[in-house]
Amino acid sequence: MTAALGHSATASPLPGKKGTKPGLATARRSLANADRTRAWLHRQATGNDLGPVVAITDPNIPSWKETKSRERQGNLSFSRGLRAYYAVLHDLRQSHPDCRLAFVTLNFSETAARQLAATATKDNRTLATVYGKRVARRLRESGIPAAFFSVIEDTGGRDRADQHSNPFSGLHVHALIAYHVDDEERLKAVFRKDRNDVDNGMVWQQTYHQKWKRNGDGSDFPLLDDQGNRYRIAPVNAGAADYASKDLQRFSRHMAAGGSRIYCPNDLRKAAEQRYERRRRRVIKLDRHKQKLAGCTLHEVLSLVLNDRIPGRRDPEPVYDWEYEESAEDGPHVPYQAAGGLRDHRKADRLDPEEAGAGGPAGARVDARLFGLPAAVWVTAPKIESPRDFRPCSMHTRHTARGDLKIMTRGFRARQ
């Protein structure tokens, strides 16, 4: 399963107005199409599209290295990093029909907590790293392919009678894990080894009670709890990652605040970073070309952001300052700029390469004084027998900073 990290089989619905006929939104050419696309890309980059989560409204998206371990939106917390880790697991669940995603809460036994603390002190590691590596080792030894990340929290013994006798009573862990449905019981056995038997030692959730937020008529929330509030059974989503971020900055006698409380294996962390940065770059690209997209349809905006091109639009054909002109009598001639200005080469005197002098293996030397150019400039006029003798190249003239006229190839030349 870990080999599939970072590969998504599904994509968020494309931006557009709900209830409109297909193609109607793409037919309207205005800057609103770019704004609508940016809102869609922002939802993807921030993880706002992964379920009922804390809505990130900041239009700026920091780079992966600049993300904070925990941020706040009102009185709620979220973590861009934890959302990115969850997004990779979400993609696994979407791409594999036998994949399951569970949110695990485990209260450590006193023995397990003391062992973790002793190992962390001995190896100079964090509790999160020690426990995460312990679980990863057990999974390898059991032959269970699974992807997970975890966050350790410490309630500090609040509201517990044994807070003085057991200083580790508040330690517990939240983990999100993606696994094959056939491995569920063996996975539970791996986590049970460290649970306590006093409290609700371990909670294994694939679904949760999603409460009605009083938006809409509530018909999608058919169930009622003991207080009469509407809810429905929903699968675990990115809201679990937001929930796990709530205590990342809270004081603990056993752990430093911040990202040191998070454990994520390297392969999952790398896949999450690549996924995050790929979506962030799309938003940056749209912002950079926004003025250019003012007259584009929604389809054209998406094509530029996702495919680096606008369909149906081609760069204009270049206008060459230098070209050949062939006639049946005396072949092509060379246009030039005389001292009195640019002459019409169709009316200019024809130059026969044979009469102009010996000019090298490919053609004749033309006296530069005929063109009003410095004597050091050489122009080659090879003899053309038929149109098949042409092959692409480039030639044009331009003035240098000193005012000298340079001749550069562009257009066509004779085949050798």
Phi and psi in degrees as a GROMACS rama.xvg file:
@    title "Ramachandran Plot"
@    xaxis  label "Phi"
@    yaxis  label "Psi"
@TYPE xy
-65.7599  -20.8564  THR-2
-67.4708  -19.1334  ALA-3
-93.6148  6.93342  ALA-4
-60.9313  136.3  LEU-5
90.067  -5.13795  GLY-6
-107.307  118.484  HIS-7
-102.75  134.414  SER-8
-95.4304  -11.2055  ALA-9
-127.097  160.62  THR-10
-133.917  157.018  ALA-11
-68.4936  151.627  SER-12
-57.1415  142.175  PRO-13
-66.5043  151.039  LEU-14
-67.9161  147.334  PRO-15
166.027  168.269  GLY-16
-79.6917  140.01  LYS-17
-73.9041  141.467  LYS-18
84.5015  -2.03793  GLY-19
-87.5907  155.315  THR-20
-70.0254  152.062  LYS-21
-57.9357  131.335  PRO-22
91.6513  -12.8588  GLY-23
-69.039  -44.1085  LEU-24
-67.3163  -34.8899  ALA-25
-75.2359  -16.729  THR-26
-82.587  -13.6169  ALA-27
-89.6713  120.306  ARG-28
-97.7097  108.031  ARG-29
-163.691  170.321  SER-30
-69.14  -17.742  LEU-31
-61.3392  -28.9522  ALA-32
-65.3586  -39.8307  ASN-33
-67.0363  -39.8793  ALA-34
-64.8124  -40.2198  ASP-35
-66.0746  -39.7142  ARG-36
-66.4951  -38.0747  THR-37
-65.3311  -39.2966  ARG-38
-61.8954  -39.4303  ALA-39
-66.2641  -44.6322  TRP-40
-65.9635  -34.8732  LEU-41
-64.6074  -39.8738  HIS-42
-62.3601  -39.8193  ARG-43
-67.6362  -43.5167  GLN-44
-70.3473  -30.3941  ALA-45
-94.0957  -11.3288  THR-46
82.5405  10.8342  GLY-47
-66.7028  -14.4824  ASN-48
-91.0377  4.00977  ASP-49
-94.8393  13.7494  LEU-50
133.518  -174.949  GLY-51
-71.7091  93.8626  PRO-52
-124.152  175.058  VAL-53
-65.5092  121.037  VAL-54
-74.4306  119.046  ALA-55
-84.9621  114.498  ILE-56
-101.403  -11.8515  THR-57
-63.1561  120.206  ASP-58
-67.9424  -23.4191  PRO-59
-82.7189  136.786  ASN-60
-115.789  111.854  ILE-61
-70.0244  158.93  PRO-62
-67.9352  165.349  SER-63
-57.8912  -41.5818  TRP-64
-72.3375  -18.4538  LYS-65
-96.3487  -1.23557  GLU-66
-70.5046  147.513  THR-67
-93.2393  155.268  LYS-68
-66.9634  -29.8934  SER-69
-150.729  136.276  ARG-70
-130.863  167.106  GLU-71
-126.084  141.462  ARG-72
-126.181  99.1872  GLN-73
71.7743  -127.859  GLY-74
-101.764  13.5473  ASN-75
-110.443  154.284  LEU-76
-111.743  154.413  SER-77
-153.608  161.889  PHE-78
-135.655  120.383  SER-79
-63.3038  -36.2303  ARG-80
-65.6357  -47.5558  GLY-81
-63.2895  -36.2836  LEU-82
-64.3253  -39.22  ARG-83
-65.6299  -39.5584  ALA-84
-63.1086  -44.9786  TYR-85
-61.5175  -38.9148  TYR-86
-58.8642  -38.1156  ALA-87
-65.7916  -42.6727  VAL-88
-64.8072  -37.2499  LEU-89
-61.2178  -42.7538  HIS-90
-62.7159  -38.1569  ASP-91
-61.6728  -45.65  LEU-92
-62.3057  -38.6394  ARG-93
-71.7479  -30.3135  GLN-94
-91.9739  -14.495  SER-95
-125.157  115.872  HIS-96
-65.0876  -23.5672  PRO-97
-94.7962  6.8224  ASP-98
-86.7579  138.296  CYS-99
-120.467  153.241  ARG-100
-126.21  124.698  LEU-101
-127.114  147.625  ALA-102
-107.461  118.259  PHE-103
-111.52  132.121  VAL-104
-119.085  123.151  THR-105
-128.132  122.34  LEU-106
-90.2698  121.464  ASN-107
-70.9037  143.993  PHE-108
-72.6088  160.145  SER-109
-62.4676  -38.2129  GLU-110
-63.0865  -47.411  THR-111
-63.9605  -40.5916  ALA-112
-64.8527  -41.8118  ALA-113
-66.9969  -37.8261  ARG-114
-63.6092  -43.6048  GLN-115
-62.119  -44.4809  LEU-116
-64.1503  -41.4676  ALA-117
-64.8034  -43.5681  ALA-118
-65.63  -39.4659  THR-119
-62.8268  -41.4326  ALA-120
-67.9919  -42.1389  THR-121
-65.0348  -45.0254  LYS-122
-92.8237  1.35293  ASP-123
55.7243  48.8133  ASN-124
-125.22  169.136  ARG-125
-83.857  159.294  THR-126
-59.7708  -38.2736  LEU-127
-63.1533  -41.3947  ALA-128
-68.4114  -43.2264  THR-129
-61.2991  -46.2747  VAL-130
-70.013  -41.7945  TYR-131
-60.2421  -42.7961  GLY-132
-68.9127  -31.6863  LYS-133
-63.2994  -45.5587  ARG-134
-65.3351  -43.185  VAL-135
-61.1913  -39.5723  ALA-136
-65.7137  -42.1153  ARG-137
-63.0863  -37.9878  ARG-138
-65.3503  -41.6259  LEU-139
-64.0011  -45.6332  ARG-140
-64.2073  -30.5151  GLU-141
-87.5091  -7.27549  SER-142
69.2618  34.2055  GLY-143
-102.857  113.344  ILE-144
-79.2391  116.005  PRO-145
-152.575  155.027  ALA-146
-122.573  133.433  ALA-147
-153.911  163.451  PHE-148
-143.472  158.333  PHE-149
-142.741  157.201  SER-150
-134.287  126.786  VAL-151
-95.3824  134.244  ILE-152
-121.639  157.691  GLU-153
-136.662  110.246  ASP-154
-80.3495  -2.81621  THR-155
70.4806  20.9094  GLY-156
74.2412  17.417  GLY-157
-63.9269  136.315  ARG-158
59.9409  31.7003  ASP-159
-124.004  137.176  ARG-160
-71.9126  -23.3862  ALA-161
-99.8573  23.5926  ASP-162
-66.1687  -24.5246  GLN-163
-89.6259  -37.8725  HIS-164
-75.6775  -28.8589  SER-165
-129.982  95.4573  ASN-166
-67.8503  -12.301  PRO-167
-99.0929  11.2451  PHE-168
-64.3264  -22.6912  SER-169
-88.7551  -5.43443  GLY-170
-74.4705  129.863  LEU-171
-152.52  168.233  HIS-172
-131.888  142.715  VAL-173
-111.37  134.822  HIS-174
-137.229  141.67  ALA-175
-111.987  127.601  LEU-176
-138.316  135.15  ILE-177
-106.989  133.708  ALA-178
-155.303  168.062  TYR-179
-80.6392  144.176  HIS-180
-59.7057  -30.2239  VAL-181
-73.8498  -14.2332  ASP-182
-99.5942  9.21043  ASP-183
-63.4339  -46.4867  GLU-184
-66.5785  -39.0896  GLU-185
-66.7212  -35.0116  ARG-186
-64.8777  -43.7138  LEU-187
-59.7054  -37.8356  LYS-188
-64.5089  -34.2476  ALA-189
-63.2105  -44.2419  VAL-190
-76.1136  -30.5529  PHE-191
-64.2165  -21.5383  ARG-192
-61.0551  -23.5161  LYS-193
-111.002  4.9917  ASP-194
-82.6998  161.196  ARG-195
-95.026  168.626  ASN-196
-112.47  8.19664  ASP-197
-89.7222  -55.8791  VAL-198
-91.4322  -166.066  ASP-199
-73.1256  88.797  ASN-200
-56.5712  -42.2368  GLY-201
-144.678  136.253  MET-202
-120.527  124.613  VAL-203
-114.925  111.56  TRP-204
-119.242  126.618  GLN-205
-104.339  -17.2273  GLN-206
-136.653  171.547  THR-207
-152.264  168.388  TYR-208
-86.5595  106.64  HIS-209
-89.2875  118.55  GLN-210
-83.9029  150.929  LYS-211
-75.8528  129.542  TRP-212
-95.7231  20.3161  LYS-213
66.7745  22.283  ARG-214
-106.201  132.908  ASN-215
80.7247  -167.796  GLY-216
-91.0515  -3.39679  ASP-217
79.6815  9.03298  GLY-218
-67.1784  -22.403  SER-219
-81.1756  -2.534  ASP-220
-120.455  80.0147  PHE-221
-80.5329  -12.4098  PRO-222
-94.961  156.452  LEU-223
-126.624  137.569  LEU-224
-90.1023  -171.972  ASP-225
-64.7741  -25.5176  ASP-226
-91.404  2.49996  GLN-227
83.9062  11.9145  GLY-228
-84.7551  140.034  ASN-229
-76.4902  144.154  ARG-230
-156.671  171.966  TYR-231
-143.392  161.518  ARG-232
-87.1791  116.822  ILE-233
-122.75  149.958  ALA-234
-70.142  156.534  PRO-235
-58.2099  134.811  VAL-236
-135.01  -166.611  ASN-237
-66.5618  -14.0328  ALA-238
-59.8394  -27.5165  GLY-239
-66.5401  -36.5651  ALA-240
-67.1336  -39.7177  ALA-241
-63.1483  -41.7725  ASP-242
-62.1921  -39.0447  TYR-243
-69.1738  -13.5025  ALA-244
-89.2786  -5.02805  SER-245
-65.1181  -30.7209  LYS-246
-109.846  17.5369  ASP-247
-65.0635  -25.0971  LEU-248
-108.967  9.63847  GLN-249
-81.8204  149.156  ARG-250
-64.7463  141.438  PHE-251
-148.757  139.391  SER-252
-76.3554  -11.4767  ARG-253
-108.317  -16.0755  HIS-254
-141.472  149.984  MET-255
-78.1643  157.425  ALA-256
-78.7926  156.816  ALA-257
100.976  -151.957  GLY-258
-66.1362  -13.3555  GLY-259
-67.2205  -10.3438  SER-260
-91.7347  1.1727  ARG-261
-108.175  137.823  ILE-262
-120.968  130.754  TYR-263
-145.619  125.048  CYS-264
-59.4348  156.212  PRO-265
-62.9783  -39.4372  ASN-266
-67.2178  -39.8873  ASP-267
-68.6212  -39.1806  LEU-268
-64.0216  -42.2961  ARG-269
-66.9042  -42.3895  LYS-270
-62.6761  -38.854  ALA-271
-66.6387  -41.4758  ALA-272
-63.1045  -44.8645  GLU-273
-63.8537  -40.9276  GLN-274
-64.3756  -43.3954  ARG-275
-63.922  -49.3659  TYR-276
-67.2737  -34.1076  GLU-277
-62.4087  -42.3647  ARG-278
-74.0599  -33.284  ARG-279
-66.604  -40.355  ARG-280
-64.4343  -31.5953  ARG-281
-65.1109  -39.6272  ARG-282
-65.416  -42.5996  VAL-283
-62.7768  -41.4643  ILE-284
-62.8394  -42.2995  LYS-285
-63.371  -42.9045  LEU-286
-63.1352  -35.4774  ASP-287
-69.9135  -32.7516  ARG-288
-107.57  19.0138  HIS-289
-63.0585  -41.4214  LYS-290
-64.9088  -34.3087  GLN-291
-67.6783  -25.1926  LYS-292
-91.7295  8.87109  LEU-293
-60.2957  -32.6433  ALA-294
-106.093  19.5619  GLY-295
-98.3711  150.751  CYS-296
-76.4033  170.489  THR-297
-62.8163  -38.1019  LEU-298
-63.9556  -40.1653  HIS-299
-68.2082  -38.1556  GLU-300
-62.7753  -45.8167  VAL-301
-64.2908  -37.7876  LEU-302
-64.439  -38.4945  SER-303
-67.0767  -42.6903  LEU-304
-71.328  -41.9867  VAL-305
-90.7857  -31.0809  LEU-306
-120.299  2.70106  ASN-307
62.4892  26.9872  ASP-308
-157.04  154.736  ARG-309
-103.644  119.622  ILE-310
-65.4651  143.533  PRO-311
80.5217  -0.105334  GLY-312
-114.904  131.315  ARG-313
-121.152  151.913  ARG-314
-65.7308  142.08  ASP-315
-62.0557  147.567  PRO-316
-63.7063  135.501  GLU-317
-68.1277  143.693  PRO-318
-97.3464  115.321  VAL-319
-87.0282  140.999  TYR-320
-86.6912  -8.26795  ASP-321
-137.435  131.975  TRP-322
-152.956  161.213  GLU-323
-93.1983  151.457  TYR-324
-135.632  124.813  GLU-325
-108.471  140.09  GLU-326
-133.238  160.679  SER-327
-72.3282  -18.8275  ALA-328
-88.6355  -57.6354  GLU-329
-127.808  14.857  ASP-330
75.0629  -169.723  GLY-331
-74.7151  163.537  PRO-332
-134.655  167.138  HIS-333
-105.348  120.191  VAL-334
-71.4807  154.915  PRO-335
-151.606  168.267  TYR-336
-113.238  115.467  GLN-337
-86.3741  174.853  ALA-338
-64.0978  -27.6641  ALA-339
-86.6745  3.64735  GLY-340
126.614  -176.61  GLY-341
-78.0173  121.769  LEU-342
-92.1215  151.39  ARG-343
-73.9659  113.202  ASP-344
-70.0877  -17.1293  HIS-345
-72.6786  -23.2508  ARG-346
-102.907  -5.28253  LYS-347
-70.0267  157.143  ALA-348
-64.7607  137.691  ASP-349
-74.7507  141.054  ARG-350
-112.256  123.022  LEU-351
-88.8236  121.281  ASP-352
-59.5208  -31.6229  PRO-353
-69.6841  -31.1954  GLU-354
-89.8449  -15.5689  GLU-355
-78.8656  -14.2192  ALA-356
120.537  167.472  GLY-357
-77.8395  122.912  ALA-358
-123.728  14.1317  GLY-359
118.274  179.705  GLY-360
-66.9458  -30.9199  PRO-361
-94.0635  -7.15071  ALA-362
175.241  -144.063  GLY-363
-121.371  155.985  ALA-364
-88.1471  128.795  ARG-365
-107.624  131.133  VAL-366
-61.9974  121.349  ASP-367
-65.4267  -20.7366  ALA-368
-68.9885  -22.8543  ARG-369
-63.5759  -23.1616  LEU-370
-102.343  0.200698  PHE-371
70.6236  27.4872  GLY-372
-109.247  163.768  LEU-373
-59.4872  151.36  PRO-374
-65.7088  -16.3807  ALA-375
-78.6232  -10.5891  ALA-376
-83.3294  130.175  VAL-377
-116.136  137.746  TRP-378
-122.93  129.986  VAL-379
-104.034  129.965  THR-380
-122.966  83.9714  ALA-381
-67.7292  154.801  PRO-382
-83.838  130.217  LYS-383
-108.157  126.798  ILE-384
-91.4616  -37.9556  GLU-385
-155.151  167.884  SER-386
-59.5172  -23.3561  PRO-387
-67.7536  -14.9406  ARG-388
-81.6633  -4.4339  ASP-389
-83.8956  146.337  PHE-390
-145.611  151.002  ARG-391
-64.6666  142.879  PRO-392
-158.056  -156.856  CYS-393
-145.409  146.251  SER-394
-156.144  133.724  MET-395
-158.149  168.227  HIS-396
-112.122  146.966  THR-397
-152.265  156.399  ARG-398
-93.3982  137.128  HIS-399
-81.9855  178.568  THR-400
-64.1142  -26.2648  ALA-401
-87.4891  -2.16651  ARG-402
95.7049  -2.50814  GLY-403
-73.4068  146.945  ASP-404
-97.6814  119.726  LEU-405
-106.367  142.595  LYS-406
-105.083  122.909  ILE-407
-121.916  145.609  MET-408
-74.0071  138.953  THR-409
-169.097  137.539  ARG-410
115.503  -107.798  GLY-411
-137.514  157.346  PHE-412
-147.616  169.531  ARG-413
-78.2833  144.171  ALA-414
-70.5481  138.686  ARG-415
